[in-house]
Amino acid sequence: MEAYAQVLNYAIPFFLVLIAVEYLAGSYIQFKTNRLFDTISSLSSGMTNIVKDVLGLSVVIISYQWMVKHFALLNIESSWLLYILAFIGIDFSGYWVHRWSHEINVFWNRHVIHHSSEEFNLSCALRQSASEIFALFTFTYLPMAIIGVPGQIIAIVAPIQLFAQFWYHTRIINKMGWLEYILVTPSHHRVHHAINPVYIDKNYSQVFIVWDKWFGTFQPELPDVPPVYGITKAVKTWNPWIINYHHLWSLFKDSWRTSSWKDKIRIWIKPTGWRPEDMTRLYPITVDDDIYHRPKYDTKSSRFFKVWSVIQLIVTLLLMLFLFNRIALIQFDQVLLYGMFIFISIFAYTSLMDGSVNGIIFEGIRLTFGYILIFANDYSWFGIESVFESGTVLISIYLGLSLILSLYFYYQDRPIPIELMEYGMGQKN
């Protein structure tokens, strides 16, 4: 937990710098790459994911170390070859986990948030799941366990393989020549995120595109078929918690309502999007087939609210980084409470971005919870005075101001959800 938190102290600023570079490059070439609230939602989603990971809120069903202990047939000495084998093995496993996450109803919930943005940019890469509580697919590492790749090497290589998937979430890099035959490139991944019929459920590879070519799921980007991004049933919210669980909630409702006991069970393992026949008849879901002219979800708001939303994101990010830097000095139960505070914060300000009353409700909950944490820690915000003498006072003022401004925005300057008639790269004349 502590080691991962320290890695993130370096990775997060690096990612933010690259996102800024992409935005500036897009502005220079007059190519719009970001929308404000979409970017805030993406970064907020990333925070929910990494806080969940740092807190260790995942249950590992089968540990890799257990598989090595029971199934290893070889004992290879540590060498550069092991690192290469680990990278290839993790990438091969990633292909299948990624594919199953798309093709099986219940597993789609753990991945849907990554595809929920109607944009495609580097911030979209950070839209990662907070609903992935159970690590179900460790068994895909079995080939590496059999040849005796140590767990310590997996622990080093896995984050590298994960971070290597960041850079290709962009529209400002075109096709990359001979690299298209070996690596996943921006062009390949644009296809993967598109909902065009020819593109959907293609290009599952994470680093090496060869897996798609070998297993029949490869699709090149076509010059006359511009990708349209998002998911087929748009979520129409900026709140990452709602996005994380909306598909699971739909499955629960269909499973509960259907009259067929067989369908109550098989809905979970059927292909993604499958519904019982009586559910499609009684509770139809409208999907817009004209994807090239489907409006994007957006929010109409004042400049003041936009500035405040950015401030909320920055403050929450700084509070999260403070946790990561102090995590070794805070008791575990207090770390969990701190993480809950971050989760409530994100739910509050992203709800207000939707113009939802949940924004002020959760701001009130956050204010109360935040003050309880301060009082319980001897009138200190987790020892922030050792870093910044007036830190607790400023956080106390911020929490009160945040509730006051949330009430103001909701009742006097409320953000209004709108349909943005801007098709971007998906426009087709």
C-alpha positions, 0 to 999 in steps of 0.5 A, a space after each residue: 500500500 505504502 510503496 504504491 502510494 509513493 509511486 503515484 506521487 511521481 506518476 500523477 504529476 507526470 500524467 497531468 503534465 502530459 494532459 496539459 501538453 496534449 491540450 496545448 498541442 491541440 490548441 496550437 493545431 486548432 484541434 479541440 481535445 477536451 471539454 472541461 466537465 468531461 475532463 474533471 469527471 475523468 480525473 475524478 474517476 481516476 482518483 476514486 480508482 487509485 484511492 481504492 487501490 491504495 486503501 487495498 479495497 480489493 479482494 484477491 481470490 487467488 494470489 499469484 504467490 500461492 500459484 507460484 508456490 503450488 504450480 511452479 515447475 522451474 526455478 529460474 534465476 533472476 535475470 533480464 529474461 524474467 522481466 521480459 517474460 513477465 511483461 509479455 505474460 502480463 500483456 497476454 493476460 491483459 488481453 483476455 481480461 480486457 476481452 472478457 470485460 467487454 463480452 460478459 455482462 457482469 464483467 462489463 460493469 468493471 470496465 464501463 467507466 473507462 469507455 463512458 466518455 464521449 471524448 477521447 484524450 489522455 484524461 480519458 485514460 484515467 477513467 478507471 473503475 472503482 467498482 472492481 472490488 474482486 480480483 477475479 482474473 489472477 489465474 490468467 497469470 498461471 503460465 508465468 507461475 508455472 515457469 517460476 516468475 517470482 512475485 517480486 518481479 510481477 510487482 515491479 513489471 505490472 505497474 510499468 505495463 499499466 502505465 504504458 497504456 496511457 500515452 495512446 489515448 489521444 486523437 492528435 497522433 495519427 498512424 505510426 508506420 511500422 509500429 502499427 504492426 507491433 504495438 497498440 497505437 493511438 489509431 488502434 485504440 481509437 478503434 477500441 473506444 469507438 461505438 461504430 458497428 465496424 469498430 465495436 469490441 475490437 482491439 483489446 490488446 494493451 501493449 502488443 497489438 499482435 494478440 488481436 491479430 492472432 485471436 481475430 479481434 483486430 480492426 484497423 482505423 478506416 479513413 472513411 469511418 471516423 470513430 464516435 466515442 462513448 457507450 451505446 447507452 450514454 450515461 448522461 452524468 459526470 458523477 463517476 460513482 453513478 457511472 461505475 455502478 449504473 450497469 450493475 444496477 440495470 442487471 440487478 433490476 432485470 434479474 429481479 423483475 424477469 419472470 424466468 428463473 433461468 434468466 435471473 441467473 444467466 443474465 449475469 454471464 450472457 454477452 454484454 447487453 443481453 436482456 431477458 425477452 420480457 424485460 426488453 418488452 416491458 422495460 425497453 431501452 432506447 439506443 440511438 442508432 444514428 451515432 454520427 448525429 448523437 448529441 453529447 452530454 454537457 452542462 451549461 454553467 456560468 464561468 464562476 461555476 466552472 472556476 469553482 469546479 476546477 478548484 474543487 478538483 485541485 483541492 481534492 487532488 491535493 488532499 489525496 496527495 497529502 494522504 499518499 505522502 503521510 500514509 505511513 504515519 496514519 493508522 490504517 483505520 484513519 486511512 480508511 476514513 480519509 479515503 471515505 472523505 475523498 470519495 464523498 468529496 468527489 460524489 458531491 462536486 460531480 453531482 453538482 456539475 450535473 445540477 443535482 440536489 445530491 451535490 448539496 446533500 453530499 456537501 453537507 455530509 462532507 462538511 459534517 464528516 470532515 469536522 468529525 475527522 478534525 475533532 477526532 484527531 485532536 483538532 488537526 487534519 491528520 497532522 498537516 501542521 507539520 507540513 503547513 502550520 495553518 493547514 487545519 484552519 484552511 481546510 475547516 474554512 474550505 469545507 464551510 465555504 464549499 457548502 455555502 457556494 454549493 447552496 448558492 450554485 444550486 439555488 441561484 446559479 444552477 448548472 443545467 444539463 444540456 445536449 451538446 450538438 457537437 459531433 467532433 471527430 464523429 461527424 459525418 456529412 
